[in-house]
Amino acid sequence: MNLCRGTMTSAYNHSFLGMVFLSLSIIHSESTSNVYIVYLGLNNIQDPILTSNYHLQLLSSVFPSQEHARKSMVYSYKHSFSGFSARINATQAATLAGMERVISVFRSKILKLHTTRSWDFMGLNLDPIGDQATPLQLTHGDNAIVGLFDTGIWPESKSFHEAPNMHPIPKTWRGKCVNGENFDPKKSCNLKLIGARYYLKGYELEHGLLNTSGNSEYQSPRDANGHGTHTASTAVGSTVKKASFLGFGEGTARGGAPRARLAIYKVCWEDGRCSEADILAAFDEAIYDGVDVISASFGSPPPLVPLYNSSSDIGSFHAMQKGISVIFSAGNNGPDSSLVQNVAPWSTCVGASSIDRNFPTRILLDNSLSFMGESLNTKHIEAYLVGARIFFRGGICRTSRWRNNNAFGAVILCFSTPGSVLIEEAEVAVWGANGTGLIFVDSPTRQYVDVDIIPTIRVDMIQGTKMGHYLSQSMMYPPKVHIFPSKTIIKQSPAPVVADFSSRGPSSISPDILKPDISAPGITILAAWPPGIPPTSTSIDQRSVEWNFQSGTSMSCPHVSGIVALIKSLHPNWSPAAIRSALMTTAYNRDMNHDTILSGGTNEESNPFDIGAGHINPLKAIDPGLVYDLTSDDYILFLCNNGYTEDEIKRIISLVPGKNVNCPKEMTSNTNLNYPSITISSLESSVMIKRTVRNVGGRKTSVYFARIVSPHGVEVTVWPMILFFSYFRDEVSYYVTFKPQKVSQGRYDYGEIVWSDGFHTVRSPLVVCVNINTATPDITIDDSFQTLDRESLSPSFSGA
């Protein structure tokens, strides 16, 4: 059950920021310096040199000389917004925070990464005769540029070769490929890979000089981790035939937009860590360079910081103002609730789910008892099945529990129990014991196949228990076990299923905005891989592959980024909010068997906090019918609620002429933000919410009818129930009233509003928490609804 708040908490107010830093200076020595980010808002100077000089002048005010300030400066953010990062102490940070021109000052943190068949599963199919991608993928995308913030790229991969007949690079592109260690722009970059930069200053100030010995890392855009190559290939990789991992998942690999251009911004390094100072520098240059989409698979787990203290939220806000869609991963902290990351309403947050591909692996005991697990096993194994207690104290498969006896010739049966051992730990332990293989028993809701360092077969608790019982009855000798090579099958299991690790909502910082927004494939995803990096990224793995399986919301994020690039290519004038709306309102929440999508980790039906609006449907998102749009000005109230002052908001938003900023004296609800979903985190009496939709369908004259599924214990009414669009009226508003009908405390219920014209289905999730604890609640409709001029809501035919 997801619990909701009983009363609305007050917003963060960073007028206290200076006091916080002053208190820190008492705890820490004044000589202790760290990397801080100083955020100033919009860049009104427009000249990067003058902007940098201004930053240096501002920084010099807390140093004895300008030369000292220049040595302290890490980055000057001078293109797309104004700010800088510098190595300063807490007292200097507090002084800067107290200056009138400064919006926020915060310590640069280290963020972490959220670490083929998937496109077919989502409907972007191969032609069964010609073995080609969907025509939309083949004919569109040349004019879209995806900026990937990750660990770099392996440019020699076939995924990044030019597609046939690619058009010239868009004239709007201002980026470049920079030279670096083992990275020659003349050889590495082409009409596909059109930009490559790397950012290292912030990382080195936190972790010391980069270790590049033995090609462990490169001071260049080249990838030494594999994560960046994999995500780039998933998003926009070119079409490559006969791609597979050791024969598994064989087929034609390609990204969501295989003709789209790719720009790499290496902000994360071999250890999967990413400095916020570097990330903000990448945002500054990517926006200036002219990308259309930014894909970023990293984050920081809760507690979430205020939005003005997050480089990702600041950078994505300025990207949104320039019409750039920013796609983030939701994080890998599921299935517990309220751990979702990257929750700003101006970016898109992506959860992870499965696809309909499995790798069944047959296990035979004593030639008589057969079991079926899952693995990526390439060979026939004949050994003895042995219980974990023989080799590990307490039967817990950890290296620290090893009894120092040799397990050669043994396949060890290990159980996962709550709080005990993870499959990765068990693999390392069995490898260290020289075991022949591992059968790992876990809940079926937490199982997914990944690349292993030794042959590892995953089985569920029912089969594992039967194996354990059979083993206990074989007192004289251990049973012989045959493990057969795994197979690849499709369409034999319910899919999608929400990944157990996918971080769930509600948002812990803005619970009235549904996050995650959407779900996409993120389990056992096949994509390009650097051949010099072992598929398990461990030193004990000596294999070299060009394609690899990876799982995580890191993998689901680039799926959405590729689809957004395709939509942007088809609809270049759509805003980031319109594109996100198209993704959300066309998503589905039923699996291939027409049952409600399951939530991995619980085996219960999923809800919007698991899967957002649903699982992504690329083909329908291209033609959604209606969209819920937002401009920068529409976020003013949200920014007020999150601690920004009126003056600060004026300095971060490019306001429409004549637009005023008026923050309410007290925090109000964010429910009236024109989002494609409606979330009410505390419904105590009747409330009315407004939404506005724009017709983007091919038929300018159309009529949409509403269908309502009310959350349990809530009466939902929509006015009007019919929306009329014409050549002269492409935008219409409607109002939704929520009236509590039950006594409840701390429980979320779910419903939906669906608009349809017979051709399009536009679905918005409803997420409501009724908070009434009296036996006879006095429930009345708001005065605002009683006095509403219903004639103004009535459909007008004058423009038809």
N, C-alpha and C positions, 0 to 999 in steps of 0.2 A: 504494500500500500504506500502511495506517496502522500506525505503529510504536508499540509499547507499552513501558512502563518495565521495566527489568530488576529493580530492587528498589524497595521502597516507600520513598519519601522521607519525611523528618520533616515534621510539620505546622508551619505558622507558629505562633510563640509570641509573643504580644504583651506578654509580660512585659518584652521588650526595647524596648517602644515609647518609654518615657521616655528611654532611652539614645540612640535614634535622633533624637529631637527635640533632645536636648542637643547632639548632634554637628551638627545643622542650625544651631543657634544660633551655633556657632563660625564656620560658613561664611557665614551671613547676618548682617547687622547687626541688633541687637536692636530697632532702630526700624522695621525692615521688617515690615509687618503684612500678613496675608492672612486670608481667610475660612476658619475652621476649624469643624468640627462636633464637638461634645462629646456623646457618647452615654452615657446613664445607665440604659437598660433600661426596665422596666415603670414606668408612672406609678402609684405606690402612694398618692399624695396624693389623687387623684380630683377635686380642685378646681383648675380651670385658673388661677385667680388666685394661689392659694397656690403652685402649681407654678412659675409664672413668677417669683414672689418668691424662691422657693428657687433658681431658676436665676440670678437676679440676685445673690443672696447668694454663690453659688459663684463666679461670674465676678468679683465684687468682690474676692475674695481675691488676685487677680493684678493689681489696679489700685489706685492710691493712694486712690481714693474711689468710692463707689457711683455717682456722677454720671458719672465716666469709664467705668465698666462699662456703664451704661445707654446711653451713646452708642455703645459698641462692639457692643452686642447687635444681631444681625440678625434672628433668629427665636427664639422660645421654643416648643419642641415640647411642648405641654402637655395635649393631649387624649388621644391614643391610645397614647402612650409618652412617655418623659421624655428630654429633651435640649435642646440649644440650639446655635445657630451664632453666631459672633462674630468680629469683626475683631481679631485678636491677633497677636503675634509668636511666633517659634519657642520662645523661652524661656518665655513664658506658657503656650504649648501644652504644653510638657514638664512644667511645674509642675502643670497641671490633669491631665495623663495619669498623674501619680504619685499622685493622690489616691485613697483607698480606694473612694470611691463612684462613681468614673468607670470605665466599661468600656472605652471607646476614644476617642481624639481623632485626627482626621484632617483633612487639608486638603480643602476643598471643591473638587472638580474640575469641569471642564466636559465634559458628555457631548454626544453628537451624535445627530441623528435617523438612522434606518436607512431613508434613503430610496432587475353587471350579469349578465354571462354566468357568472361564477364560481359563483354559488349554484346555477344549473341544473346545472352540471358536477358539483357535489357531491351532487346528488340532491334538493335542495330546489327542485323544479321548479315552473314555472308550469303552470297548467291549460291545455291546448291549446285549450279552448273558451272558458272564462271569463276567461283571461289573469289569473289570480289566483295568489298564492303558495300553497305547501303549507299545508294546513289548520293544521298545528302552528304555523307562523309567524304565521298570521292570528289564531289563537285564544289564544296564550300569549305571555307576555312583559311584560304590563302591570305585574306585580309585581316585575320585575327592573330594577335600576338599574346602568348601566355608567358608571364613572368613567373618562374619557379624559384621560390626561396627554400633552399635545401642544402645538401652536402656537395653540390657540384654535379658534374656530368662526365661520363666516359664517351667522348665524342666519336670514337671509332665504331661504336655500336651501330648495327644496321638500322636501328630504330630512328637514328638521327641523320640518315642519308636523305638527300633530296628526293622527293617524289617526282615522278615524270611530269614534265610540262608545268613546273611551278612558275607562277608569275614572279615578276621582280619584287623585291622587298618593298612594302608599303612606304610611300614618301613621307609619311608622318613619323617614321622611326628615326630616333636620334641617339639610340644606344650604340654600343660597340663591344667588340670582343677584345679583352685585354690580354696582354702577353703574361706568361708566368711559367713556373716550373713544370716542365714536360707538357706545356700547352702552347702551341703555336697557332695564333688566330688564322693565319693563311691556310693551314692544313685542317684545323679543327672546325672552323665556322664556314657556313655555306648558306644557301637559300632557306634551309630548314632551321639550323642553329644560327640565329642572327645576332645574338648578344650573349656575352659571358663576362661576369665580374665576380670578384671575391672580396670579402670583408673580414679582416683579421685583427684589427687594432683592439677592439673591445675584448675579444677572446683572449688574446695574449696578455693583456693587462690583468685578467682574472686568473689565468692558468700558466703564465710564463711562456717563454718562446716555444713555437711550434716544433715538434719533433718530426723531422722529415727523413730520418735515417731509414734506409731499407725500403723506401717508397711507402712508409707507413702513413704519410700525409704529403700533400703538395701545396706549396704556396702559389696557388693558381686555381682556376675554376675546375680543375680536374678532380674527379670524385675518388676518394680513398675509403669510402664507407659502403657505397652501393645503394643507399637509400635514395639519393637524389636521382641517380640513373633510373632506378625502378619507377619512381613517381613521375619523372618526366616522360618516360616511355608510356606509362599508363594514360597520361593526359593527352599527349599529342604525338606519340610515336608513329613513325611511318609504317606502312603495311609491309610485313615480313612474313613470308611463307615458311612452313615447317618449323615453327618455333616450339620448343618444348624444354622441360627440365628432365634430362636423362630419359627421354621418351614419354614422360607424363604430360598430359594436357596438350598434346601435339595439335597444332592447327595454325591458322594465320593470325599473327599478332598485329595489333594496331591500337593506337590511342583513340580517344573519343573524337578528336578532330585531327585525323592523320595528316591533313594538309596545312594545319595551322603552324605558325612560326613559334619558335621557342627562344626565350631569353633566360639565361641562368644567372641567379644571384646567390652565390655561395656564402651563406651566413652561418651554416652549421658545419661542424668538423668531425673528424673520424670517430670521436667518442660520443657523437650524437648531441653535443651541447652547442647552444647558440646564444650569443651575447645580445642583449637588448640594444646596446649601443650600435652594434653592427646591423641588427635588423632594421632599426630606424634609418640608418644610412642607406640601406637597400631600398626601403620604401621611398625615400627622398629621390633617389636616382631612377628607380623603376617608373615612378609617376612621370618624371621629366622625360625619360626615354621614350614613352609612348606605348606602354603595354596596355592591353585591353582587359586582361584578367591576371590576377595574382593568386597563386596557389601556395599555401603555407601549411605544412603538416607538422606543427610544433605547438607547444603551449606550456603553461605552468598550472599545476593542480591547485584546487582551492586550499586555503581561503583566497578568493579572487581579490585583486587590488582594485581601487577605484579606476574608472576608465581613463582619467587624466594622468594616471600613474602607470600606464601600460603602453609600451612602444607599439604593440600590435594594434591596439584600439586607436591610438593616435594616428598611426600610419594608414590604417584602413579607412579612417574617417576622411582623411584628405584625399585618398584614392577615390572614395565614393563621390566626393565633390567634383572630381575630374571625370566621372563616368566610368570608373574602373571597378569591376566586380572583384571582391576579395573573398576567397574561399578558404576556410579554416577547417581543420580536423577537430572533432569534439573531445578527443582524449580517450585514453585506454584505462579508465578507472572504474568501469562498470563491474557488476550490475547494480551497485548501491546507488541510491538516488542523490540528486543535487551536487554531483561531482563534475558536471559538464563544464567545459572550458570554452574560451573564445565566444562569448555570449553577446557581444555588442550587436544592436539591431541593424546596423548598417553593413554588416558582413554576413556571410552565409556559413552556418555551422553544420558539419556533416558527421553523422553517425555511421556505423559499419554494420553490414549484414552479409549473409552468405549468398552463394549462387548454387545452381543445381548441378554441381559437379562433385563426384565422390571418387575415392580411391580405395575400393574394398580390397581387403587382404585376408586370405583364408589361413586359418590356423588349425592344424590337425594334431591331436594328442593320441599317441599310441595307436595310430592308424584307425581309430574308432570314434573319437569324440571331436566334432567339428565346430569351430567358432568363426565369426566374421568380425574383423576389426578394420581399421583404416590406417594406411601408411603410404609412404613413397618408397617401398622396398623393391629393389631391382633384381634380387637373386633368390634362389631357393635355399633356405636355411634348414639344416638338420642339426639339432642339438638336444640338450636335455632341459626341461623346464624345472626351475629351482625357485623356491620361495625366497623372498628378500631377507628373511631372518638368518639364513645361512651365511650371508655375506655382510649384512648391515645390522648393527645393534638395534633391537626393538622393531626390526623390519622396516625401518625408515631409510629410504634410499637417498642418503646424503653422503658426500665425501667424508665429512667429519664423523660419520657413524661406521665407516668401513672397518671390517675386522682384519684387514691386511691379508686376506686369503685370495688366491687367484681364481677368477670366475671364467677362465677360458673354457669354451665348449658349453657354457650355460646361458640360457635365455632366462633372465630374472623377471619374476612377476612382482611388480611394485604397485601398491595402492596409494592413491591420493586421498587423504582425509583432511577435513577442515583444519587449517593452521599448520599442516605438517610439511608436505613436500610438493614442489612444482615439477612439471615434466622436464623442464630444462635442468633442474638440479639432479633429477634421477638419471638423465642421460649422461651427464658429466660423471656422476658417481659410478655408474655401471661401466662407462668407458675406462675410468681410472682403475676399476677392479679387473679390467681386461675381459669383460663379459662379451659374449657373442651377440647378444641382442637384448632388447627390453620390451616387455609387454606392460603397458602402463594403463592402470584401471582408474577411471574417473567418471564423474557424472556425465551422462550424454549431453547435457545442456552446456557443458563447458569444453566440448571436444571439437577441435578442428585440426586438420593436417598441416604440418609445417615441415621444413627441411630439418633433418636430424643429423647428429654427428655419428650415431651408430644406428643400425636397424631398430626402429621403434614402432611398435604397433599399438594403437590406441583401442581399447575396448571399454564398453560401458560396465557399470557396476553389476548388472545381472550376470553378464557373461564372465566377468572377472571373479565374481563370487563362486560360480560353478567351477571355474578353473581352480580356485583356491581349495574348494572341497575335494575335488578330484586329486589334487596334489597331496592333501592331508591323508587321503586314503592309500596313497602309494608309499607305504612305510619302508619297504625293502629297497626300492630303487626309484630314482626320479623318472617320471614318464618322458618318453621321447616326444619331441615336438618338431613338426614340420611347418615352416612358414613359407608360403608360396609368394611369388612375385605379385605385386599389386597391379590392379587394373584401373583404367580410367573409364568411368561411366557417367552419363548425364541423364537428367530428367527422371531419376529414380528415387529422389527424396524431396520432401517438402522444402520449398525455397520461395522467397528468402526467409531466413530466420535472423533476428537481431543478434549480433555477436555478444557473447557474455561480457567481453571486455569493453564494449562501446559505452562511453560515459553517458549517464542519464541526466535528465532534468529533474526538477525545475532549476532554472538559473538561480544561483545563490545571491546574485547581486541585483537582478531585475526580474523577479518571478512573474511579472505581468507580461513578459515577452517569451513566447515559446522557444525553447532551445532543447535539443538540436532542431534545426529547421527541416532536415531531410536525411534520409539514409541511402547508402549506395554500397555496392560490393566492396568488402574489405577483408574477406577471409580467403586465404590460399590463392592469392592473385599472382598470375604469371606475367612477368614483365622483364625488360632488359636488365642485364647485370654485368658489371665489369669482370672480365675473365681473370684478372689478377687478384681478385678478392674471393676467398672461399665462400660458398653459398651460405654457410652458417656463421661467417665472419669470426671464426675461431682459429687460433693458431694450430689446433690439432687436426683441422680439416684441410687436406691437401688437394681437394678437387678444384677444377677450373670449369666454369660454366658461363654461357652467354645469356642464359635465361634463368630466372629464379622465382620461387614462390615466396611471398611475404604476406603477413597479415597485420592488420591494425587499422585504426581510423586514418593513419597516414596513407593507406592505400585507397580508402573510400574518397578522401578529399580530392585527389587528382581525377578520379572518375567524373566528379561533378565539374571540376575545372575544365575538362575537355568538352563536356556537354555545353557549358556556358560559352566556351569559345565558338562552338558551332552555332548556338543561338545568336551570339553577338555578330557572327558573320552574316547570318540571315536577316537579323534585325539590328543594324548598327546604331539606330537611334534609341533603342530601349535603354532605360536607366538600369543601374544595378538592382534597384528595388523591383522594377518590372520583371527583370529576369528571374530574380528569386521568387517572385509571386508565381511566375509561369512554372517553375520547378515544383513549388509546394502545392498549388491548386490542382495539378494534374497527377500528383503522386498517388500511388495505390497502397491500400493497407490489407489486401488479401493475397495469400500465396498462390502458387500454381495450382493448388487443389481447391481454390476458392474459399479456404478457411482463413480466419483472422491470422495474420502473421504472428508467429510465436516470439516470445522474448527469451533469448538464450540466457542461461544462468538461473532461470526460474521455471521454465517450461509452462508459463502462463501466457495468455494472450497479451500481445504488446499494446501499449497505449502511446499517446503522443510524446510522453517524456522519454520513451525508449527510441522511437522511430521518427519523431517530428511529425510532419504532415503525412509521411509515408515513405515508401520506397520509390526512388526516382524512375520516371518514365520518359526517356529522351524524346521519342517521337511525338508524344502528346504535348510535351513542354514547348516544342517548336511552334505549336498552334494552340494556345491555351484558351482562346475565346475572349476572356476578360482578365485584366490584371489589376492588382492593387499597387498603386505607385506612390512614391515618396520623393520629395525633394529635400535638399539640405535644411531648408527652413522648417520642415515638418518635424525635425528632431529637436527643436528648441525646448519644448516642454520636457522631453526626456533628459536633455542636458541639465535643465534646471533641477529636475528631481535627483540628479546624480552629482550635485554639489557645485556646478559651475555658476558663477555670478553672471548678471546681465552683461557687464562690461567684458568679461572673458568670452562669453558666447559671441559677442560682436567681433571679437578678435580671432575667432576660429572658423566662423561661417561666412561665406560670400553671400551676404544677404541680398535678396531682391530689393531694388529701390523702393523705398516707402515702407518696407517691412520693419516693424518695431519688435524689440525683445522685451517681454514683460514676464518675469518669473513670479509665480504665486508665492505668497508669504509662507505657506506651508506646503509640504510635499503632497502631490496629488497622484492619482493613478496614471499609469502609462497605457491603459487599455484602449484609449482613443487614438493611439498611433495607428496609422492606416496599414496595419500588418495583415498578411493573408490568413492568419490564425487569430483567434480571440481567446485570451487567457485572463481569468479573474482569480487572483490568488486569495481573495477574502471577500466573499459575497455575504453581506450582512443585511442588506435590504435591496429593493428593486433598483436596478441601474439600467441606463440606456446608453448604448454605444453606437457610434456612427462609423460607417465604412463607405468608401467611394471606390467604384470600379470603372475601368475604361475599356471600351470595346476595341479589341485589336484583331478581331476575326475578319475573315474575308468579306462577310456580309455586313455592310454598314447599317442596314435596316434589319434589326433582329429583336426578338422578344425572349427574355429569360424568365423562367419560373423557379420559385424557391421551394426546396424541400428541406424540412427541419427534422433532425434527430436530437431531442433534448437530453442533456445530461440528467442522470437520475436525481430526482428531487428538485429539479429546476424547471420552471415554466419559461419557455423561450418563444417570443413572438417577433416576427419580422414585418416591418412596414416600409415600403409596400412589398407585397409578395410577388409582384410582376415588375420587371424592369424593361423599359422601352428605349431602344437606341435607334438613331437615325443619322443621316449625313450631317445634320446640324447639331446633333446631341450625342457625342461619343462617350460622355462621362456622366454617371448617375450615382447618387448617394442613396443609401438605405440605412435604416435604424434597427437595432436589435435590442430588445428589452429582456433582461434576465430577472426573474422573480423567484426567490427561494421558496420551496414548498415542503421543507423538512427541517427537523432539528438535527444538526450535524456539527461536528467539530473536527477539523483536521483531516478531511477526506476529500480527495479529488474525484470528480466524475467527468465523463467525457461524452461529447456529442459532435454534431457537425451541421453545417449549413451547406447545401448543394444547390448551385444555380445551373440551369440547363436550358439550352435553346433547341434541343433535339440533336445537335451535332457536337456540342462541347459540353463537358461536365466540369464545373468549377467548384471544388470542394474546399471548405475551410474548417479545420478542427476547432471544436469548442472545448475548453478546459476550464472547469469551474470548481472552486472550493467553497462550499457553503459553510459559514461560521456563525451558527446560531445555537446557543446552548440553553435557551429558555423553552419551557414546555409548550407555551402558547405564544409564539413569536408574533409580534405585530408587524405584518408585512403589508406595506402600501407602495403603490407606484409613485415614483418620483414626480414632483410637481412639474419638472421640465417636460415630462412625457404628457402629462395631463393638459398642459397649455401649448403643446406643439401645434403649429399651424399645419394641419393635415393636408390642406389644399396645396401647400408648397411641396408635399411629398407625392401628390397624385401625379400619375403619368400624363405627360403633355403630348398631344398629337400635332401641335402647331408646326413642328418642323418635319413631320413625316412626309 
